[in-house]
Amino acid sequence: MSDDLDTTIDEVRAFNRLYTRLIGVLDYPGRLHTPYTLSEARILYELAQRERAHVSALRNDLGLTAAHMSRTLGRFEEQGLITRERNVRDARHQQVSLTAEGRAAAAELDRKSRESVARLLARLDRPQLRRLREALATTRGVFSGEQERVRLRGPGPGDLGWIVQRHGVLYAKEFGWNGEFEALVARIVGEFGTDPGYERAWIAELGGRPVGSVLCVRDEAPETARLRLLLVEPDARGFGIGDRLVGACVKFAREAGYRELVLWTNDVLTAARRIYQRAGFELIAERRHHSYGADLVGQDWRLTLRGR
């Protein structure tokens, strides 16, 4: 067994012990004050995500035995939470749907579970929450193969408006920035594309939906390009999307003949700064300022693409 694998096994087991303790902290399900066991709650949750479910598929998804699933669905039917019917194409298979009462029960479970998780996370500050989201996204991506579903493309109809809207929403939510920032993003987007041969934009897609963006535009300084509006949606972080977006920008700037690529950011954007450092950017200046309703430290970064 390799040292890397052996160390990873120890880390996974340590995390599993921590996660087991967290399940107790989350009060799920016994102390959520509901009449459902953990297994029953999982079945209700899965049924709530679907209009109609095949019993065999549901059992396989949850890893439950046929006997256990049959007993649970029987209790749900007696309680008026579900209806069962034979598949019209194959009478050997049953389909299950939640009743209105069943959907109400599932919604109440979901509400209590979210409240419990919210109490657990309340002690974390914004940087810690971002780190947690990125770590969870990375874990999910490694085991689900979602990295393979990421693709970069040029902007289509509505995408430039999406960039403005998502910057405004996410920066207000994550950093408390006001509408000045969204207005700035709108101006940047409005000026984009005046020099098509030397400017480019990318939209990152994950599973067919937009989850990220970046622009490469001509700077005021000669032979200089500027990287702007790097963004990755919180639930898509950890899949290397930011690195791919910045890499595409660097590649384009080099091929377009620019001598250097520069960018301006703020020190609170720690995840973005790590991406820039991995791409080879160097911090060249810092300045305190008050913008977007917050006291910030602005940073200028530069990447040399070719010699003078």
N, C-alpha and C positions, 0 to 999 in steps of 0.2 A: 504494500500500500504506500503511495507517495506521501511525502510530507504535506503537500497542499491538500490532498484529499483527507488525510488524517486530521489536520487542523480544521478543515471545513466541517467534518463530522462533529468535532467537539463544539464548534460554534453553533451548529444547527441544534445540537442537543441542549446546549445552554439556553438558546433562544426558546426552545420548546418548553423548558422548565419555567422560564419567565412568562411565556404566553399562558401556560397553565395557571399560574398564579393570577395573571391579569383577568382570566375568565372568571375567577372568583371575585375579583374586584368589581367586574362589570355586572355582578348580580344576575347572571344569565344562566338558566331561566328562572331558577327557583325563587330568588328574592326579588324578581321583577313583579311579584304579586300577580301572577297569572296562573291559571289551572293547567298549563301545558308543560310537558317535559321538554328537554332540549330537542329530542328527536321529533316530537310533535311540532315544535316551533319551526324547525327546519323545513318540515313538509309544508306547513302553512305558508312560510315565506316563499318557497319555490312555486307553490300553486298560485300565489298572488302575482308572480312575475309572468304568468301565462294565462291566456284565455281558456285553454283546455289542455290537459296533460295526459299522455299515455302512461298508464300505471307502470308498465315495465320500464319505460325510459326514465321515469321519475325515480323508481327504485334503483336503477343503475347509477343515475347521477348522484344519488345520496349514499350509495353503498350499503343499502339496507336489504335484509332478507325478505323473501316473498311473504313469509308468515308474519313478520313484524309489520310490513307495509299493509297487509290485509287487515290485521287487527286494528291498526291505527285508523285506516280509512273507514272501517266499520264503526268505530267510536265517533268519528267526525260525522258520519252519515246520521247516526242516532241523535247527535246534537244539532243537526240541521245546518252543518257548516259546508257540506259538499253535496253534489249530486253525481251519480255514476251512471254511465250508459255504455252499451257495446259499440265498438268501432263499426261504422257502417260498411267498411270495406273488409273487415276481418272480425267476425263476432267473437273470436277467441281472445281479443284484446279489449280491455276496458279503458274508457276515457273518464277523467275526473275534472270537475269544474267547481270553483267556490261559489257558494250562494252569496247573497247580499250580506247575510249574517257572518258567513265565513270571511268575506273580504273585510268586514268591519273588525273582526277578531284579529286578522293578520295586520291590519293597519294599526291597531292598538299595540300589538306586540312590537311592531316596527318603531312606533313612537317612543315606547318605553326603552327600547334598546338604544335608540339614538340619544335619548336623554342620559342614559347610563354612560355611554361613551363620551358624551359631552362633559360630564362631571370628571371623568378620568383625564381628559385633555385640557381641562380648564387651568391646570397649574403650569402648562407649557406656554412659553412666549412665542411670538411669531417666528423667529429664526428656528426654534426647536420644532414647531409645527411643520415648517418647510422641510427641515431635515427628515422628519418622520415620513412625510408624504413621499419624498424622493426615495427614501430607503424602501418603503412599501411598494412603490411603483417598480423599483428595480427588481425586487423579489418576485413580484407578480409577472414582470416581463420575462425573467429568466425561466420560470417554470411554465409559462403559457405560450412562449414563442412569439409574443407580440412584437418583438423587435423586427421580425421578418416582415411585418405588415406595414412598416413605416416607409413612406415614399415622399420625395420632394418633387414639387412641380411649380410651374409658374402660376401667377394669380389668374383666376377666372372671374367671371361676373360676380360681383358682390364681395370678393375676397379683400379688396382694399378697405371697404367699409367694415368688414369683419375685423381687420387689424386694428382699426381705430376703436371700435366698440370693445374688443377684448382687452386692449391696453387700458382703456378707461375703467372697465369693471375690475380687472385683476389688481391693478395698482392701487385702486381705492380700497379694495378688500384686504390686500396683503400689507400695504404700507400706509393706508390712510391718506393718500394723496388726493387733492381736490381736482376740480374740473380744469384747472390750468394745464395739467399734464395731458389730458385728453385733447385739449385744444392744440397743444404743441404737436401731438401725434397726428392730428388732422392736417396741420400745416405741412408736416413732413410728407405725408401721403399725398397731399394735394400738389406738391412740387415734384413728386416722383415721375420719372418717365420722360423728362424733357430732353434727355440725351440717350436714346435707346441703345446705342452701341456701347455705351460706357456705364449703363446702370441696369440693375437686375433685381428682381424680387423673387423670393421663394416662399411657398406655403408647404408646411409639413403636414402630411396626412397619416393618421393611425387608424387602421380599420375603416378607411374610406371617409373619415371626417377630419376637418382642419383642426390641428392642435398646436401649430407653431408658425412663426414667420421670421423673416429677416430681410433687410434691404441692403444693397450695395449701391451707393450713389457717388457722383463726382463731388469732391470737396473743393473749397475755395482755393486751397493751396495747389500749385501746379503738380501734375503727375501723382496726385494723391486721391485715393478713394476713401469713403467713410462708410463704416458698418453702422446700420441703424435699425432700431425696432426689433431686436431679438426678443422673442417671446416663446415660451412653451407652456401649454396649459398644465395646471397642477396635477391632474390625473394622468398626464402623459410624461411626466418627469421620471427620469431613471432609465429611459430606454435609449439614451445617447442621442436624442433628437437635437438638443442644443449644439452638440459637437458636430453633427452632420450639417446643420444649417450654417454654422460658422465656417466649417470646412468648405462648403459650396461657395460661400462669399469670398473666402481667401483664394480659392482656385480661379474663380471668375476674374477677380481683381488682378491676379498675376497674368492670366491669359489676355486680359484687356490692355496690358502694358503699363499698368500703374507701378510707380516706384515704391509706394508704401500704402498701407491700409491703416486708418486711424479710427478711433471710436471714443465716445464720451459716455461715462456711466457714473453711478453713485456707489459709495462704499457699502451701502446697505444691501446691494444686489450681490450677495456673496456667491451664490451658485453660478451666476453669469460670469463673475470674475474668474472663477476657477476654470470655466470653459475657455475664456480668453487666454489665460495662462497656458493651458494645455495646447492651444493653437500657436503659441509662440509670441503672443503680444507682451510688451513690456510697459510697465507703469512709468510715465514720464512727468506727470504733474498732478498735484492735488490742490483743491481750493474749497474752502467752506462757503456755503451759500444758503439762502433761504428761498426755497421754491416749492410750489405745489402744496403750500401750507405746512411745510416741514423744514427743520434744520438739517442740512445734508452736507456731505463732503463729496464734491464732484471730482472725478478722476479722468485724466486723459491717458489713453493707451495707444501704442503704436507697434505695428509689425512691418519690418523692412522686407520688401518683396524682391528688390534688386538693387545693385549698387548705383551710385550717382554717375 
